[in-house]
Amino acid sequence: MDFYRRVGIVLRAVPEGRVVSYGQVALLCGRPKNSRQVGYALRNDLSGPVPAHRVVNGQGYLSGAASFDYPGLQRRLLEEEGVKVSGDNRVDLKEFGWKNTMMEAEMLLRQFEREKI
């Protein structure tokens, strides 16, 4: 599915030590109302490895348990990248959220066009 391919491209663009929300990924994919579909994409083949651990919900809570082999893996992977996760499994989006630039968003769009997705 083309949307899933877009999700994979967007997630590969997220820098180490940063997180994005499902909604932000959907927006960058050109489908701002499809944040739930981003979650479905994370459980499917995204044409290669993607840093799915960098996706959190809109309030910063770790919510990708279905995408990981065991509980706590998402937290561990984020902490290894320097992301602080609170005791209630929340990331401060102001501190660790990816604030993509317009230039980065345009680069993603050009990549979608090149790949015809």
N, C-alpha and C positions, 0 to 999 in steps of 0.2 A: 504494500500500500504506500502510495506516495507520501502521505502525511507521516508515516512511520520513518521513512527515509529522511524526511526533513528533520524530525526529532533527533535522529542520530547525528545529523550534521550540526545542529544547534548544540547538542550536548558536547560534542567534540570541541566546540569553540569556547566552552566555559573554562576559564583559567583554573589551575590548581589552587586550592585554598579559598575558593569562592563557591557559593551555592546560588541556585536559581529556583524559583517557584514553578509549579506546573503551569500556572497562568502565564508567566513570563516566557516559558518555552513555547506555549501555544501561540502567543502573540508574535514571537520571532518567526514562527512557522507560517505566519499569515492567517491563522485561524484563532483569533482571540477568545472565542467561546468554547474551544475544545480542550480545556485543561484536563478534563477527565480522560479524554482520549490519549493524552500524553502518558498517563499512568498505564493505560492498556499497552501503549507502544513499548514501555519499559519492560513489560513481561514477554515481549515478542522479539523476533530477530530484527535487529536494527542494522544489518549489514556490517558486522564487525563490532569490536568492543567499544563500549561507550561508558563514560563515568557517571553511571546512573546514581551513584551515591551522592552526587552533588545536587540532586533534586529534592526539595522540601516543600511542605505545603505553604500556603500564603501567609501563615503566621510564623513560619520558621520551624515548625515541628517536623521531626523526622517521621516520614509516613510511608516509606518505601519497603516495609517489611516483606511484602510478597515478592520483591525483586531480589532478595538476598538469601544466601544459603542458611544462615542462622541469625537469631536475634542478636543485635548489637554490632553486626558487621558494618552497617552503614555508619554508625557512630565511630567505630574504630577507624574506618577509612578516612572519614572527615578529620578526625583528630590527628591522624598521621600526616595530613596536609596542613596542619596548623589551625584548623577551624575549631573554635571553642564550642562545645555542646554542653548545655546546662544539665542539671540533674534530672529535669523533666523532659529531656531529649529535645531541646529547642536551640536553634541557632539564631543569633542576633543578626537580622537581615540588614540592619543599618551598617554593621561592622563587616559582615562577611558576604553580603549579597553582591552578586555581579551586577554592576551598573554599566551595562553595555552602552557603547556610544552609537550614535547614528551611523557613523562610518562602519562599525562592526555589523550593524543590522543590514546596511546596504550590501556589504560583502557577502552576507549570508544569502540575500536575495539574488545576487549575481550568481552565486554557486548553485542555487536552486534552478535558475534559468539555464546555466551551462549543462546541468545534469537533466534538464527537462522534467523536473518534478514539481 
